[in-house]
């Protein structure tokens, strides 16, 4: 790849703004993941209730991504992102000052989903500036904002323990959101190549296309696996290996780093090798790692397996979104919202699977075996559809043909 050509082909301040907005939003979105093991000291929760607490923000993000996807196409990604950041202040203030009951905390968790919905504005904001040959890299860089999970897992529990109160974490989180809002408002710029707003029925017509549903399935496993694991791993390390809240979050950080920073690599490799080929390889790796994890090995081995699995899921996110803009360029806002919502739903169900099965059986073994089976099914599915895709809109190597977008 010609680096100078890439830098000149788009708008770097906007690409940085999309990354920063996504990064801080992700940090807020998964806030309850590591904090849950501290919060449970104030509220007696079983395994299923803990899973609910960390899953509700993901569910909220899934629902609201469709809304932000529609807004992105109607008023532009910049204004949509600004609205999202302002609304995000509400659950943070609520969690800081008022959430003293578990029922209130569930509402706060659901409202944190607006931060997760940032996906539907951040990626179109970056994507619309770049030509087809750089979509994988541009979307990978913007999407690497999921590294915000690292900030949460690294600092949230430390701050809570230092102040002796988990509420303060919500209050301090207001600062990066406000700073990001200011920088974003100054630096970000909508692409001059904005598609004309369409009617709601036109957006819904996207769901009549089989490829939209296929992308939803694939992303529900890659992104859903990443965000679900990011939210639940602190509970897993705390429950399975008896680590204290800070150490459990630190081990989660190790795994999250892999998924976050390898997303651009996945997009770049998909540009070079083809999105289909990458996804088949990555789903295979995830299936193997989950199957090995089902034996519940030592802490060191489990961390290594989760590191590789999260790395593969992160690269899978970049690979899926190397293909999505090529197939649905004119509907990129709404398709990003729809596919992103599916990814969020995958992230919602992952903690539910692990938590509920742990409650029912007393072990995580069956849960990891189910996750392995899901990855295998995705690998088989994309293997089945690749021939038709290569005949219609993808080249022989699995790379999208620019003339078909």
Beta strands, then each sheet from edge to edge (+ up, - down):
end
